[in-house]
Structure formats: C-alpha cells, structure tokens
Amino acid sequence: MTDAPTPAAVAPVNPGKTTGVVALVLSIIGLHLIGIIVGFVGLNQSKKAGQKNGFALAGVIIGFIGLVIGIIVIISVVAGGAALFGGLGQICAELGSGVWEVDGVTYTCP
C-alpha cells in the first residue's frame, strides 16, 4: 500500500492586509483621518489573527504625520490672514472711510 501525498501547508490568511493597503493609500492621497481609522481597523483585524500588518501600521504613521502637517499649515494660513487683515484694519483706522491710495496700493475702507 502506498502512502497518500501530504497536502502542502497553507499559509495563514491575514484578514487585515487589504484593509492595511487601503489605509496606506488613503493616508498617502491626503485623506489622513480616514487612513488612520482604517489603519487601526486593519491592525486590529491582523492582531486578532495573530499576524503583523506593516501596511496598516505605515498607513497610521503616514496619516498622523500628514494630519500634523495639515494642522500646522492651517494654523499658519489663518495666522497669516489675520495679520494681513489686521494690518488693513489698522490702515483704515488711520485713514478713515473712503478709497485711499498709499504708495501705489489702493485701500477701500468702509
């Protein structure tokens, strides 16, 4: 009697791998907050399966970095705008209402 061939071992399936790839792509294209959330979901799925998920981890890290950079840019733009319009308010306070031209720049003050 011959022995039946033993089937090859099947590699364990990582249920969070696809979710991790999606998280990485979302974080790269600028949807940082969504990428972070999806990344944590992928990490949790992989953890339950006892596996690691580098894509999900990278998505979370890139998402946080992008989110911090985005917040810094927004704060800078708001601060710059406030300084610009604050200066206009000061100029109008000095000149009074009307249309004024100072050093080749026209100011319209209410």
C-alpha positions in Angstrom: 0.0 0.0 0.0 1.3 3.4 -0.9 1.1 6.5 1.2 -1.1 9.3 0.0 0.7 12.5 -0.6 0.6 15.0 2.2 -1.1 18.3 1.2 1.1 21.4 1.3 0.8 23.6 4.3 -1.5 26.6 3.6 -0.1 30.0 4.6 -2.3 31.7 7.2 -4.6 34.4 5.7 -4.1 37.9 7.1 -7.7 39.4 7.2 -6.4 42.9 7.8 -3.9 43.0 4.9 -6.3 44.5 2.3 -7.6 47.0 4.9 -4.0 47.9 5.7 -3.2 48.6 2.0 -6.4 50.8 1.8 -5.3 52.7 4.9 -1.8 53.3 3.4 -3.3 54.6 0.1 -5.8 56.8 1.8 -3.1 58.3 4.0 -0.8 59.0 1.0 -3.5 60.7 -1.1 -4.4 63.1 1.7 -7.4 61.5 3.5 -5.3 61.3 6.6 -8.0 60.9 9.3 -9.8 58.2 7.3 -6.5 56.5 6.7 -5.7 56.5 10.4 -9.1 55.0 11.2 -8.9 52.3 8.5 -5.3 51.6 9.6 -6.3 50.9 13.2 -9.1 48.6 11.9 -6.6 46.7 9.8 -4.2 46.4 12.7 -6.9 45.1 15.0 -8.0 42.5 12.4 -4.5 41.3 11.9 -3.8 41.3 15.7 -6.9 39.0 16.2 -5.5 36.7 13.6 -2.1 36.7 15.3 -0.2 38.4 12.5 1.5 41.6 11.8 0.4 44.2 9.3 3.1 46.6 8.1 0.8 48.3 5.6 -1.8 49.2 8.2 1.0 50.5 10.5 2.5 52.6 7.7 -0.9 54.0 6.9 -1.4 55.0 10.5 2.0 56.6 10.8 1.8 58.5 7.5 -1.8 59.5 8.4 -0.7 61.0 11.7 2.3 62.8 10.0 0.1 64.2 7.3 -2.6 65.3 9.8 0.0 67.2 11.9 1.5 68.9 8.9 -2.0 69.8 7.7 -2.9 71.3 11.1 0.4 73.3 11.0 -0.4 74.6 7.5 -3.9 75.6 8.5 -2.7 77.5 11.6 0.0 79.3 9.5 -2.6 80.3 6.9 -5.0 81.6 9.5 -2.3 83.5 11.4 -1.0 85.0 8.1 -4.5 86.0 7.1 -5.2 87.5 10.5 -2.0 89.5 10.3 -2.8 90.7 6.7 -6.4 91.8 7.5 -5.4 93.1 10.9 -3.0 95.4 9.2 -5.8 96.5 6.8 -7.9 97.4 9.8 -5.1 99.5 11.3 -4.6 101.3 8.0 -8.3 102.1 7.7 -8.4 103.3 11.3 -5.6 105.8 10.4 -7.0 106.9 7.0 -10.8 106.9 7.8 -13.5 105.7 5.4 -13.2 106.1 1.7 -10.8 105.0 -1.1 -7.2 105.7 -0.5 -4.0 105.2 -2.5 -0.8 104.8 -0.5 2.5 104.0 -2.1 0.7 102.7 -5.2 -1.7 100.4 -3.2 -5.4 101.2 -3.2 -7.3 100.7 0.1 -11.1 100.8 0.3 -12.1 101.4 3.8 -15.8 101.3 5.0 
